[in-house]
């Protein structure tokens, strides 16, 4: 299982120390930009689910291209 944690900078080192001490946990820090990208992708997937369920209106490809 993979988990993304958002930890305050002043608390991160102590938590990372604990996690690194567990033999069954692998710790791999990621950059802020990568974390933001992951959050944006998750939001996009959620929006797509809502469009498919009819809870949100989608845009046509033409509308998207016109916006660019």
PDB file of N, CA, C and O in Angstrom:
ATOM      1  N   UNK A   1       0.851  -1.168   0.000  1.00  0.00           N
ATOM      2  CA  UNK A   1       0.000   0.000   0.000  1.00  0.00           C
ATOM      3  C   UNK A   1       0.895   1.228   0.000  1.00  0.00           C
ATOM      4  O   UNK A   1       1.927   1.264   0.670  1.00  0.00           O
ATOM      5  N   UNK A   2       0.486   2.226  -0.758  1.00  0.00           N
ATOM      6  CA  UNK A   2       1.229   3.476  -0.789  1.00  0.00           C
ATOM      7  C   UNK A   2       0.376   4.554  -0.131  1.00  0.00           C
ATOM      8  O   UNK A   2      -0.841   4.598  -0.310  1.00  0.00           O
ATOM      9  N   UNK A   3       1.040   5.427   0.640  1.00  0.00           N
ATOM     10  CA  UNK A   3       0.350   6.485   1.363  1.00  0.00           C
ATOM     11  C   UNK A   3       1.108   7.783   1.154  1.00  0.00           C
ATOM     12  O   UNK A   3       2.334   7.814   1.257  1.00  0.00           O
ATOM     13  N   UNK A   4       0.394   8.840   0.865  1.00  0.00           N
ATOM     14  CA  UNK A   4       1.003  10.159   0.723  1.00  0.00           C
ATOM     15  C   UNK A   4       0.640  10.961   1.969  1.00  0.00           C
ATOM     16  O   UNK A   4      -0.538  11.167   2.259  1.00  0.00           O
ATOM     17  N   UNK A   5       1.646  11.409   2.699  1.00  0.00           N
ATOM     18  CA  UNK A   5       1.427  12.165   3.934  1.00  0.00           C
ATOM     19  C   UNK A   5       1.821  13.617   3.734  1.00  0.00           C
ATOM     20  O   UNK A   5       2.800  13.908   3.047  1.00  0.00           O
ATOM     21  N   UNK A   6       1.074  14.518   4.323  1.00  0.00           N
ATOM     22  CA  UNK A   6       1.409  15.938   4.320  1.00  0.00           C
ATOM     23  C   UNK A   6       1.778  16.294   5.759  1.00  0.00           C
ATOM     24  O   UNK A   6       0.911  16.355   6.630  1.00  0.00           O
ATOM     25  N   UNK A   7       3.054  16.527   6.002  1.00  0.00           N
ATOM     26  CA  UNK A   7       3.574  16.719   7.359  1.00  0.00           C
ATOM     27  C   UNK A   7       4.237  18.084   7.450  1.00  0.00           C
ATOM     28  O   UNK A   7       4.945  18.502   6.534  1.00  0.00           O
ATOM     29  N   UNK A   8       4.004  18.778   8.560  1.00  0.00           N
ATOM     30  CA  UNK A   8       4.673  20.058   8.778  1.00  0.00           C
ATOM     31  C   UNK A   8       6.180  19.830   8.814  1.00  0.00           C
ATOM     32  O   UNK A   8       6.658  18.836   9.361  1.00  0.00           O
ATOM     33  N   UNK A   9       6.915  20.759   8.226  1.00  0.00           N
ATOM     34  CA  UNK A   9       8.371  20.617   8.123  1.00  0.00           C
ATOM     35  C   UNK A   9       9.049  20.386   9.467  1.00  0.00           C
ATOM     36  O   UNK A   9       9.989  19.596   9.563  1.00  0.00           O
ATOM     37  N   UNK A  10       8.580  21.066  10.498  1.00  0.00           N
ATOM     38  CA  UNK A  10       9.244  20.945  11.796  1.00  0.00           C
ATOM     39  C   UNK A  10       8.953  19.611  12.487  1.00  0.00           C
ATOM     40  O   UNK A  10       9.597  19.287  13.485  1.00  0.00           O
ATOM     41  N   UNK A  11       7.997  18.835  11.976  1.00  0.00           N
ATOM     42  CA  UNK A  11       7.671  17.529  12.562  1.00  0.00           C
ATOM     43  C   UNK A  11       8.123  16.371  11.673  1.00  0.00           C
ATOM     44  O   UNK A  11       8.135  15.223  12.117  1.00  0.00           O
ATOM     45  N   UNK A  12       8.493  16.656  10.432  1.00  0.00           N
ATOM     46  CA  UNK A  12       8.786  15.604   9.456  1.00  0.00           C
ATOM     47  C   UNK A  12       9.982  14.742   9.853  1.00  0.00           C
ATOM     48  O   UNK A  12       9.922  13.520   9.718  1.00  0.00           O
ATOM     49  N   UNK A  13      11.049  15.339  10.332  1.00  0.00           N
ATOM     50  CA  UNK A  13      12.249  14.553  10.610  1.00  0.00           C
ATOM     51  C   UNK A  13      12.009  13.500  11.684  1.00  0.00           C
ATOM     52  O   UNK A  13      12.512  12.383  11.564  1.00  0.00           O
ATOM     53  N   UNK A  14      11.253  13.826  12.731  1.00  0.00           N
ATOM     54  CA  UNK A  14      11.006  12.837  13.788  1.00  0.00           C
ATOM     55  C   UNK A  14      10.122  11.704  13.287  1.00  0.00           C
ATOM     56  O   UNK A  14      10.340  10.546  13.641  1.00  0.00           O
ATOM     57  N   UNK A  15       9.121  12.028  12.463  1.00  0.00           N
ATOM     58  CA  UNK A  15       8.270  10.972  11.916  1.00  0.00           C
ATOM     59  C   UNK A  15       9.044  10.097  10.935  1.00  0.00           C
ATOM     60  O   UNK A  15       8.895   8.875  10.944  1.00  0.00           O
ATOM     61  N   UNK A  16       9.867  10.711  10.091  1.00  0.00           N
ATOM     62  CA  UNK A  16      10.682   9.938   9.150  1.00  0.00           C
ATOM     63  C   UNK A  16      11.649   9.014   9.886  1.00  0.00           C
ATOM     64  O   UNK A  16      11.916   7.902   9.429  1.00  0.00           O
ATOM     65  N   UNK A  17      12.165   9.464  11.004  1.00  0.00           N
ATOM     66  CA  UNK A  17      13.068   8.642  11.805  1.00  0.00           C
ATOM     67  C   UNK A  17      12.341   7.395  12.314  1.00  0.00           C
ATOM     68  O   UNK A  17      12.886   6.292  12.285  1.00  0.00           O
ATOM     69  N   UNK A  18      11.120   7.583  12.774  1.00  0.00           N
ATOM     70  CA  UNK A  18      10.317   6.445  13.262  1.00  0.00           C
ATOM     71  C   UNK A  18      10.009   5.490  12.113  1.00  0.00           C
ATOM     72  O   UNK A  18      10.179   4.278  12.242  1.00  0.00           O
ATOM     73  N   UNK A  19       9.557   6.042  10.989  1.00  0.00           N
ATOM     74  CA  UNK A  19       9.208   5.197   9.843  1.00  0.00           C
ATOM     75  C   UNK A  19      10.416   4.433   9.305  1.00  0.00           C
ATOM     76  O   UNK A  19      10.301   3.263   8.940  1.00  0.00           O
ATOM     77  N   UNK A  20      11.564   5.089   9.257  1.00  0.00           N
ATOM     78  CA  UNK A  20      12.779   4.417   8.789  1.00  0.00           C
ATOM     79  C   UNK A  20      13.195   3.283   9.720  1.00  0.00           C
ATOM     80  O   UNK A  20      13.884   2.355   9.296  1.00  0.00           O
ATOM     81  N   UNK A  21      12.791   3.350  10.962  1.00  0.00           N
ATOM     82  CA  UNK A  21      13.127   2.304  11.928  1.00  0.00           C
ATOM     83  C   UNK A  21      12.275   1.053  11.794  1.00  0.00           C
ATOM     84  O   UNK A  21      12.585   0.029  12.404  1.00  0.00           O
ATOM     85  N   UNK A  22      11.212   1.117  11.010  1.00  0.00           N
ATOM     86  CA  UNK A  22      10.348  -0.045  10.812  1.00  0.00           C
ATOM     87  C   UNK A  22      10.829  -0.841   9.603  1.00  0.00           C
ATOM     88  O   UNK A  22      10.923  -0.293   8.505  1.00  0.00           O
ATOM     89  N   UNK A  23      11.133  -2.120   9.786  1.00  0.00           N
ATOM     90  CA  UNK A  23      11.711  -2.905   8.687  1.00  0.00           C
ATOM     91  C   UNK A  23      10.747  -3.138   7.520  1.00  0.00           C
ATOM     92  O   UNK A  23      11.191  -3.446   6.415  1.00  0.00           O
ATOM     93  N   UNK A  24       9.451  -2.999   7.742  1.00  0.00           N
ATOM     94  CA  UNK A  24       8.465  -3.271   6.703  1.00  0.00           C
ATOM     95  C   UNK A  24       7.971  -2.005   6.000  1.00  0.00           C
ATOM     96  O   UNK A  24       7.027  -2.061   5.212  1.00  0.00           O
ATOM     97  N   UNK A  25       8.606  -0.869   6.283  1.00  0.00           N
ATOM     98  CA  UNK A  25       8.216   0.403   5.672  1.00  0.00           C
ATOM     99  C   UNK A  25       9.384   0.951   4.858  1.00  0.00           C
ATOM    100  O   UNK A  25      10.511   1.031   5.346  1.00  0.00           O
ATOM    101  N   UNK A  26       9.100   1.327   3.614  1.00  0.00           N
ATOM    102  CA  UNK A  26      10.089   2.001   2.780  1.00  0.00           C
ATOM    103  C   UNK A  26       9.677   3.467   2.684  1.00  0.00           C
ATOM    104  O   UNK A  26       8.531   3.775   2.359  1.00  0.00           O
ATOM    105  N   UNK A  27      10.601   4.353   2.963  1.00  0.00           N
ATOM    106  CA  UNK A  27      10.326   5.787   2.924  1.00  0.00           C
ATOM    107  C   UNK A  27      11.004   6.375   1.695  1.00  0.00           C
ATOM    108  O   UNK A  27      12.201   6.188   1.478  1.00  0.00           O
ATOM    109  N   UNK A  28      10.216   7.092   0.893  1.00  0.00           N
ATOM    110  CA  UNK A  28      10.752   7.736  -0.295  1.00  0.00           C
ATOM    111  C   UNK A  28      10.173   9.150  -0.359  1.00  0.00           C
ATOM    112  O   UNK A  28       9.058   9.330  -0.849  1.00  0.00           O
ATOM    113  N   UNK A  29      10.899  10.147   0.121  1.00  0.00           N
ATOM    114  CA  UNK A  29      10.399  11.517   0.066  1.00  0.00           C
ATOM    115  C   UNK A  29      10.216  11.982  -1.381  1.00  0.00           C
ATOM    116  O   UNK A  29      10.981  11.597  -2.266  1.00  0.00           O
ATOM    117  N   UNK A  30       9.194  12.816  -1.613  1.00  0.00           N
ATOM    118  CA  UNK A  30       8.964  13.377  -2.942  1.00  0.00           C
ATOM    119  C   UNK A  30       8.967  14.895  -2.828  1.00  0.00           C
ATOM    120  O   UNK A  30       8.782  15.452  -1.746  1.00  0.00           O
ATOM    121  N   UNK A  31       9.179  15.543  -3.950  1.00  0.00           N
ATOM    122  CA  UNK A  31       9.228  17.005  -3.958  1.00  0.00           C
ATOM    123  C   UNK A  31       7.818  17.577  -3.835  1.00  0.00           C
ATOM    124  O   UNK A  31       6.830  16.880  -4.066  1.00  0.00           O
ATOM    125  N   UNK A  32       7.741  18.819  -3.478  1.00  0.00           N
ATOM    126  CA  UNK A  32       6.458  19.508  -3.385  1.00  0.00           C
ATOM    127  C   UNK A  32       5.741  19.560  -4.724  1.00  0.00           C
ATOM    128  O   UNK A  32       4.517  19.454  -4.792  1.00  0.00           O
ATOM    129  N   UNK A  33       6.524  19.725  -5.792  1.00  0.00           N
ATOM    130  CA  UNK A  33       5.930  19.778  -7.136  1.00  0.00           C
ATOM    131  C   UNK A  33       5.292  18.444  -7.490  1.00  0.00           C
ATOM    132  O   UNK A  33       4.206  18.405  -8.068  1.00  0.00           O
ATOM    133  N   UNK A  34       5.959  17.360  -7.146  1.00  0.00           N
ATOM    134  CA  UNK A  34       5.432  16.036  -7.455  1.00  0.00           C
ATOM    135  C   UNK A  34       4.173  15.759  -6.631  1.00  0.00           C
ATOM    136  O   UNK A  34       3.214  15.173  -7.134  1.00  0.00           O
ATOM    137  N   UNK A  35       4.178  16.179  -5.377  1.00  0.00           N
ATOM    138  CA  UNK A  35       2.996  16.007  -4.526  1.00  0.00           C
ATOM    139  C   UNK A  35       1.820  16.795  -5.089  1.00  0.00           C
ATOM    140  O   UNK A  35       0.689  16.309  -5.088  1.00  0.00           O
ATOM    141  N   UNK A  36       2.080  18.007  -5.571  1.00  0.00           N
ATOM    142  CA  UNK A  36       1.032  18.831  -6.167  1.00  0.00           C
ATOM    143  C   UNK A  36       0.483  18.162  -7.420  1.00  0.00           C
ATOM    144  O   UNK A  36      -0.728  18.147  -7.636  1.00  0.00           O
ATOM    145  N   UNK A  37       1.363  17.610  -8.244  1.00  0.00           N
ATOM    146  CA  UNK A  37       0.940  16.915  -9.459  1.00  0.00           C
ATOM    147  C   UNK A  37       0.041  15.732  -9.112  1.00  0.00           C
ATOM    148  O   UNK A  37      -0.979  15.518  -9.767  1.00  0.00           O
ATOM    149  N   UNK A  38       0.406  14.973  -8.100  1.00  0.00           N
ATOM    150  CA  UNK A  38      -0.395  13.828  -7.673  1.00  0.00           C
ATOM    151  C   UNK A  38      -1.780  14.293  -7.234  1.00  0.00           C
ATOM    152  O   UNK A  38      -2.783  13.679  -7.600  1.00  0.00           O
ATOM    153  N   UNK A  39      -1.846  15.361  -6.460  1.00  0.00           N
ATOM    154  CA  UNK A  39      -3.134  15.886  -6.006  1.00  0.00           C
ATOM    155  C   UNK A  39      -3.985  16.351  -7.180  1.00  0.00           C
ATOM    156  O   UNK A  39      -5.193  16.116  -7.195  1.00  0.00           O
ATOM    157  N   UNK A  40      -3.375  17.005  -8.162  1.00  0.00           N
ATOM    158  CA  UNK A  40      -4.114  17.483  -9.326  1.00  0.00           C
ATOM    159  C   UNK A  40      -4.637  16.320 -10.162  1.00  0.00           C
ATOM    160  O   UNK A  40      -5.746  16.392 -10.690  1.00  0.00           O
ATOM    161  N   UNK A  41      -3.864  15.264 -10.287  1.00  0.00           N
ATOM    162  CA  UNK A  41      -4.311  14.085 -11.030  1.00  0.00           C
ATOM    163  C   UNK A  41      -5.479  13.424 -10.305  1.00  0.00           C
ATOM    164  O   UNK A  41      -6.456  13.019 -10.936  1.00  0.00           O
ATOM    165  N   UNK A  42      -5.381  13.314  -8.989  1.00  0.00           N
ATOM    166  CA  UNK A  42      -6.482  12.735  -8.215  1.00  0.00           C
ATOM    167  C   UNK A  42      -7.755  13.553  -8.395  1.00  0.00           C
ATOM    168  O   UNK A  42      -8.838  12.986  -8.536  1.00  0.00           O
ATOM    169  N   UNK A  43      -7.636  14.869  -8.391  1.00  0.00           N
ATOM    170  CA  UNK A  43      -8.790  15.742  -8.576  1.00  0.00           C
ATOM    171  C   UNK A  43      -9.388  15.549  -9.978  1.00  0.00           C
ATOM    172  O   UNK A  43     -10.608  15.509 -10.131  1.00  0.00           O
ATOM    173  N   UNK A  44      -8.538  15.432 -10.985  1.00  0.00           N
ATOM    174  CA  UNK A  44      -9.011  15.229 -12.356  1.00  0.00           C
ATOM    175  C   UNK A  44      -9.750  13.903 -12.486  1.00  0.00           C
ATOM    176  O   UNK A  44     -10.782  13.838 -13.154  1.00  0.00           O
ATOM    177  N   UNK A  45      -9.245  12.856 -11.864  1.00  0.00           N
ATOM    178  CA  UNK A  45      -9.907  11.555 -11.902  1.00  0.00           C
ATOM    179  C   UNK A  45     -11.268  11.640 -11.219  1.00  0.00           C
ATOM    180  O   UNK A  45     -12.247  11.085 -11.718  1.00  0.00           O
ATOM    181  N   UNK A  46     -11.333  12.320 -10.098  1.00  0.00           N
ATOM    182  CA  UNK A  46     -12.607  12.485  -9.387  1.00  0.00           C
ATOM    183  C   UNK A  46     -13.605  13.258 -10.247  1.00  0.00           C
ATOM    184  O   UNK A  46     -14.788  12.921 -10.281  1.00  0.00           O
ATOM    185  N   UNK A  47     -13.128  14.296 -10.943  1.00  0.00           N
ATOM    186  CA  UNK A  47     -14.008  15.051 -11.838  1.00  0.00           C
ATOM    187  C   UNK A  47     -14.535  14.170 -12.959  1.00  0.00           C
ATOM    188  O   UNK A  47     -15.711  14.255 -13.314  1.00  0.00           O
ATOM    189  N   UNK A  48     -13.681  13.329 -13.516  1.00  0.00           N
ATOM    190  CA  UNK A  48     -14.111  12.419 -14.580  1.00  0.00           C
ATOM    191  C   UNK A  48     -15.177  11.440 -14.082  1.00  0.00           C
ATOM    192  O   UNK A  48     -16.135  11.144 -14.795  1.00  0.00           O
ATOM    193  N   UNK A  49     -15.007  10.947 -12.869  1.00  0.00           N
ATOM    194  CA  UNK A  49     -16.011  10.043 -12.285  1.00  0.00           C
ATOM    195  C   UNK A  49     -17.348  10.751 -12.159  1.00  0.00           C
ATOM    196  O   UNK A  49     -18.391  10.166 -12.450  1.00  0.00           O
ATOM    197  N   UNK A  50     -17.326  12.016 -11.722  1.00  0.00           N
ATOM    198  CA  UNK A  50     -18.559  12.771 -11.562  1.00  0.00           C
ATOM    199  C   UNK A  50     -19.225  13.038 -12.908  1.00  0.00           C
ATOM    200  O   UNK A  50     -20.453  13.023 -13.000  1.00  0.00           O
ATOM    201  N   UNK A  51     -18.439  13.280 -13.948  1.00  0.00           N
ATOM    202  CA  UNK A  51     -18.991  13.486 -15.286  1.00  0.00           C
ATOM    203  C   UNK A  51     -19.660  12.201 -15.763  1.00  0.00           C
ATOM    204  O   UNK A  51     -20.767  12.234 -16.299  1.00  0.00           O
ATOM    205  N   UNK A  52     -18.991  11.075 -15.568  1.00  0.00           N
ATOM    206  CA  UNK A  52     -19.554   9.787 -15.990  1.00  0.00           C
ATOM    207  C   UNK A  52     -20.844   9.459 -15.248  1.00  0.00           C
ATOM    208  O   UNK A  52     -21.753   8.856 -15.819  1.00  0.00           O
ATOM    209  N   UNK A  53     -20.929   9.855 -13.973  1.00  0.00           N
ATOM    210  CA  UNK A  53     -22.126   9.595 -13.170  1.00  0.00           C
ATOM    211  C   UNK A  53     -23.218  10.626 -13.427  1.00  0.00           C
ATOM    212  O   UNK A  53     -24.320  10.504 -12.894  1.00  0.00           O
ATOM    213  N   UNK A  54     -22.926  11.634 -14.235  1.00  0.00           N
ATOM    214  CA  UNK A  54     -23.914  12.667 -14.545  1.00  0.00           C
ATOM    215  C   UNK A  54     -24.062  13.729 -13.472  1.00  0.00           C
ATOM    216  O   UNK A  54     -24.993  14.533 -13.523  1.00  0.00           O
ATOM    217  N   UNK A  55     -23.170  13.744 -12.513  1.00  0.00           N
ATOM    218  CA  UNK A  55     -23.227  14.722 -11.420  1.00  0.00           C
ATOM    219  C   UNK A  55     -22.568  16.035 -11.795  1.00  0.00           C
ATOM    220  O   UNK A  55     -22.743  17.043 -11.110  1.00  0.00           O
ATOM    221  N   UNK A  56     -21.811  16.024 -12.885  1.00  0.00           N
ATOM    222  CA  UNK A  56     -21.092  17.213 -13.336  1.00  0.00           C
ATOM    223  C   UNK A  56     -21.126  17.212 -14.864  1.00  0.00           C
ATOM    224  O   UNK A  56     -21.083  16.154 -15.492  1.00  0.00           O
ATOM    225  N   UNK A  57     -21.204  18.410 -15.456  1.00  0.00           N
ATOM    226  CA  UNK A  57     -21.254  18.519 -16.908  1.00  0.00           C
ATOM    227  C   UNK A  57     -19.828  18.541 -17.459  1.00  0.00           C
ATOM    228  O   UNK A  57     -18.964  19.252 -16.944  1.00  0.00           O
ATOM    229  N   UNK A  58     -19.594  17.761 -18.502  1.00  0.00           N
ATOM    230  CA  UNK A  58     -18.285  17.722 -19.144  1.00  0.00           C
ATOM    231  C   UNK A  58     -18.173  18.762 -20.249  1.00  0.00           C
ATOM    232  O   UNK A  58     -19.151  19.427 -20.591  1.00  0.00           O
ATOM    233  N   UNK A  59     -16.972  18.897 -20.804  1.00  0.00           N
ATOM    234  CA  UNK A  59     -16.735  19.806 -21.930  1.00  0.00           C
ATOM    235  C   UNK A  59     -16.368  18.983 -23.151  1.00  0.00           C
ATOM    236  O   UNK A  59     -15.776  17.909 -23.047  1.00  0.00           O
ATOM    237  N   UNK A  60     -16.729  19.504 -24.292  1.00  0.00           N
ATOM    238  CA  UNK A  60     -16.342  18.824 -25.524  1.00  0.00           C
ATOM    239  C   UNK A  60     -14.870  19.113 -25.816  1.00  0.00           C
ATOM    240  O   UNK A  60     -14.285  20.051 -25.273  1.00  0.00           O
ATOM    241  N   UNK A  61     -14.294  18.297 -26.675  1.00  0.00           N
ATOM    242  CA  UNK A  61     -12.897  18.500 -27.072  1.00  0.00           C
ATOM    243  C   UNK A  61     -12.746  19.850 -27.768  1.00  0.00           C
ATOM    244  O   UNK A  61     -11.728  20.522 -27.603  1.00  0.00           O
ATOM    245  N   UNK A  62     -13.745  20.247 -28.540  1.00  0.00           N
ATOM    246  CA  UNK A  62     -13.711  21.544 -29.243  1.00  0.00           C
ATOM    247  C   UNK A  62     -13.627  22.697 -28.229  1.00  0.00           C
ATOM    248  O   UNK A  62     -12.838  23.623 -28.417  1.00  0.00           O
ATOM    249  N   UNK A  63     -14.424  22.647 -27.170  1.00  0.00           N
ATOM    250  CA  UNK A  63     -14.394  23.685 -26.134  1.00  0.00           C
ATOM    251  C   UNK A  63     -13.002  23.753 -25.481  1.00  0.00           C
ATOM    252  O   UNK A  63     -12.478  24.836 -25.223  1.00  0.00           O
ATOM    253  N   UNK A  64     -12.427  22.590 -25.224  1.00  0.00           N
ATOM    254  CA  UNK A  64     -11.102  22.539 -24.615  1.00  0.00           C
ATOM    255  C   UNK A  64     -10.053  23.141 -25.534  1.00  0.00           C
ATOM    256  O   UNK A  64      -9.212  23.920 -25.086  1.00  0.00           O
ATOM    257  N   UNK A  65     -10.091  22.790 -26.820  1.00  0.00           N
ATOM    258  CA  UNK A  65      -9.126  23.325 -27.777  1.00  0.00           C
ATOM    259  C   UNK A  65      -9.307  24.829 -27.970  1.00  0.00           C
ATOM    260  O   UNK A  65      -8.325  25.557 -28.114  1.00  0.00           O
ATOM    261  N   UNK A  66     -10.557  25.301 -27.973  1.00  0.00           N
ATOM    262  CA  UNK A  66     -10.807  26.730 -28.125  1.00  0.00           C
ATOM    263  C   UNK A  66     -10.242  27.526 -26.948  1.00  0.00           C
ATOM    264  O   UNK A  66      -9.823  28.674 -27.100  1.00  0.00           O
ATOM    265  N   UNK A  67     -10.239  26.901 -25.786  1.00  0.00           N
ATOM    266  CA  UNK A  67      -9.707  27.566 -24.584  1.00  0.00           C
ATOM    267  C   UNK A  67      -8.195  27.752 -24.673  1.00  0.00           C
ATOM    268  O   UNK A  67      -7.649  28.715 -24.136  1.00  0.00           O
ATOM    269  N   UNK A  68      -7.522  26.822 -25.356  1.00  0.00           N
ATOM    270  CA  UNK A  68      -6.067  26.907 -25.499  1.00  0.00           C
ATOM    271  C   UNK A  68      -5.716  27.996 -26.470  1.00  0.00           C
ATOM    272  O   UNK A  68      -4.537  28.233 -26.732  1.00  0.00           O
TER     273      UNK A  68
END
